[in-house]
Amino acid sequence: GAGVSQSPSNKVTEKGKDVELRCDPISGHTALYWYRQSLGQGLEFLIYFQGNSAPDKSGLPSDRFSAERTGGSVSTLTIQRTQQEDSAVYLCASSLVGIFNQPQHFGDGTRLSIL
Amino acid sequence: GQNIDQPTEMTATEGAIVQINCTYQTSGFNGLFWYQQHAGEAPTFLSYNVLDGLEEKGRFSSFLSRSKGYSYLLLKELQMKDSASYLCAVMDSNYQLIWGAGTKLIIKP
């Protein structure tokens, strides 16, 4: 597609359940980023992929969070045993690799609500 | 540590000019980005500065002073649709973007 696509757009689940969020980056973008944004707050960096590898996982909040990327394209962010504090909008962005002045392009996000 | 500072909120009048400041302290510098984010939407790219000076793009301009660790976004001829949050982000020596918390701009008629 023309832009970054994320699914689902909204997810409501019960505390303790696992959730999987998907990101399909812009074709040709080898860098992919996951962020979290709580209501009225700034962007919280979670993880960054260069191709299929993740050189920077420093932002993952706990071991309940994991992410993978296959084929240098689609990425999934998995949250296990969800907690209410996981409620937020999860944003994915992609950019051209090796061209550091290229901006990150964002998807519309997944709004996650934990009951 | 790395730090980006922006005012939390600003108010301006339709048709006027507003300047949103951003100061930063990062491990290295590979450019500064400004993004616009409307409520409930994803951030969209506005501008990029890597050299000192002013970059103009229509009603929006962005300024950078690397020696002062300072940038501003200047919005002219404000329109109601400019009501949004404006995010400042700096790319550090590892080519990672460090994000500010954003400035919520409220435009009044």
Boltz contact constraints between the chains, C-beta under 6 A:
constraints:
  - contact:
      token1: [A, 42]
      token2: [B, 99]
      max_distance: 6.0
  - contact:
      token1: [A, 42]
      token2: [B, 101]
      max_distance: 6.0
  - contact:
      token1: [A, 42]
      token2: [B, 102]
      max_distance: 6.0
  - contact:
      token1: [A, 43]
      token2: [B, 99]
      max_distance: 6.0
  - contact:
      token1: [A, 100]
      token2: [B, 30]
      max_distance: 6.0
  - contact:
      token1: [A, 100]
      token2: [B, 95]
      max_distance: 6.0
  - contact:
      token1: [A, 101]
      token2: [B, 31]
      max_distance: 6.0
  - contact:
      token1: [A, 101]
      token2: [B, 48]
      max_distance: 6.0
  - contact:
      token1: [A, 103]
      token2: [B, 45]
      max_distance: 6.0
  - contact:
      token1: [A, 106]
      token2: [B, 42]
      max_distance: 6.0
  - contact:
      token1: [A, 106]
      token2: [B, 43]
      max_distance: 6.0
  - contact:
      token1: [A, 108]
      token2: [B, 42]
      max_distance: 6.0
  - contact:
      token1: [A, 109]
      token2: [B, 42]
      max_distance: 6.0
